[in-house]
Amino acid sequence: MQLFYIIIIMKQEHWQSTTGYVYNINYHIVYSTKYRREVLTGEIAEAMKEINMKLAEDNVFILRAQEIMPDHVHLFITAHPKWSPSQVVKIMKGGSARMLFLRYPGLRKGLWRGHLWNPSYYVGTVVDIKKEVVEEYIAMQKVKDYRNSEDD
């Protein structure tokens, strides 16, 4: 039965544990440059990758994957439950803009009012288990509990 094996499906390598928590919170985050200016190329794109890794490390995120496109960024991040998706995005966008501007002062000139990022972004959760399996598992908890109490 699929429900019984939900815990087995979630391999230990997929979740993180800290004092008081076991979690598997993954986000796919996408944000773009202001007016989709294609400024994330060459040396700047490479610097952006390094900066993202540093920001993730400093904030104890796991940066599982990233892709820097000329006008937008894709990140796949695992974060502790204390961080909301909007906080993760704020840290990554704000920190990367600040660090890029320090490293490349001329970058600001080609941007509208010196802003690197468009204020909007996309964030989606990424899971190992289909939502239908989780819904079914939760719905079956009383049935499972009822069966166990009959055995007593």
C-alpha positions in Angstrom: 0.0 0.0 0.0 1.4 3.4 -1.1 0.5 5.2 2.1 2.4 2.9 4.4 5.6 3.5 2.5 5.5 7.3 2.6 8.3 7.5 5.1 10.5 5.1 3.0 10.0 7.3 -0.1 11.5 10.2 1.8 15.1 9.1 1.9 17.2 10.5 4.6 19.5 12.2 2.0 16.5 14.4 1.1 15.8 15.9 4.5 17.8 18.0 6.9 17.8 17.7 10.7 18.7 20.2 13.4 17.8 20.4 17.1 14.1 20.1 17.3 13.5 19.9 13.5 13.5 17.5 10.6 12.6 19.2 7.4 12.6 19.0 3.6 11.8 22.6 2.5 12.9 23.3 -1.1 12.3 26.4 -3.2 12.6 27.1 -6.9 13.2 30.8 -7.0 13.4 32.9 -10.2 13.9 36.7 -10.3 14.9 39.0 -13.2 16.9 42.2 -13.7 15.1 45.5 -13.8 13.5 45.8 -17.3 15.1 42.5 -18.2 18.4 44.2 -18.9 20.9 41.5 -20.0 23.7 42.4 -17.6 24.4 39.0 -16.1 26.9 37.8 -18.6 30.6 36.7 -18.7 32.6 37.7 -15.6 29.5 39.2 -13.9 27.6 35.9 -14.3 30.5 34.0 -12.8 30.7 36.4 -9.9 27.0 36.1 -9.4 27.4 32.3 -9.0 30.1 32.8 -6.3 28.0 35.4 -4.5 25.0 33.1 -4.4 27.1 30.3 -3.0 28.5 32.7 -0.3 25.1 34.1 0.6 23.7 30.5 0.9 26.6 29.4 3.1 26.4 32.5 5.3 22.7 32.0 5.9 22.9 28.2 6.2 20.8 27.5 3.1 21.7 24.7 0.8 22.1 25.9 -2.8 21.3 22.7 -4.7 21.4 24.3 -8.2 21.6 27.6 -9.9 21.6 29.0 -13.4 22.5 32.6 -14.2 20.9 33.8 -17.4 21.6 37.2 -19.0 18.5 38.7 -17.6 17.3 36.4 -14.8 18.4 33.9 -12.1 17.2 30.4 -11.2 17.9 29.1 -7.7 17.0 25.7 -6.1 17.4 26.2 -2.4 16.7 24.2 0.8 16.1 26.4 3.8 15.4 26.0 7.5 11.7 26.4 8.5 12.6 29.7 10.3 13.1 31.3 6.9 10.0 32.3 4.9 10.2 32.2 1.1 10.1 36.0 1.0 13.0 36.2 3.5 15.1 33.8 1.4 14.4 35.9 -1.8 15.2 39.1 0.1 18.5 37.8 1.3 19.5 36.4 -2.1 18.4 39.5 -4.1 19.5 42.2 -1.7 22.8 40.5 -0.9 23.7 39.7 -4.5 22.9 43.3 -5.7 25.0 44.8 -2.9 28.0 42.5 -3.5 27.8 42.9 -7.3 27.7 46.7 -7.1 30.7 46.7 -4.7 32.7 44.4 -7.1 31.5 46.1 -10.3 30.7 49.8 -9.6 30.1 50.5 -13.3 27.3 48.0 -13.4 24.9 50.5 -11.7 25.2 52.9 -14.7 23.4 50.7 -17.2 20.4 50.1 -14.9 17.3 52.2 -14.3 18.0 54.3 -11.2 20.7 51.9 -10.3 18.4 49.1 -9.4 19.6 45.6 -10.4 16.5 43.5 -9.6 12.9 43.7 -10.6 10.9 43.8 -7.4 8.8 40.8 -8.3 9.9 37.2 -8.3 8.6 33.6 -8.6 8.9 31.0 -5.8 7.6 27.5 -5.9 8.0 24.6 -3.5 9.6 21.5 -4.7 8.8 18.2 -3.0 9.8 14.5 -3.2 6.3 13.3 -2.6 3.2 14.0 -4.7 0.6 16.1 -2.8 -2.1 13.4 -3.5 0.0 10.8 -1.6 0.4 13.2 1.4 -3.4 14.0 1.4 -4.2 10.3 1.3 -1.7 9.5 4.0 -3.2 12.2 6.3 -6.8 11.1 5.5 -5.9 7.5 6.5 -4.4 8.3 9.9 -7.7 7.8 11.8 -8.4 4.6 9.9 -4.8 3.3 10.7 -5.3 4.4 14.4 -8.6 2.6 14.5 -7.1 -0.6 13.2 -4.3 -0.5 15.8 -6.8 0.0 18.7 -8.8 -3.0 17.6 -5.7 -5.2 17.9 -5.3 -4.2 21.6 
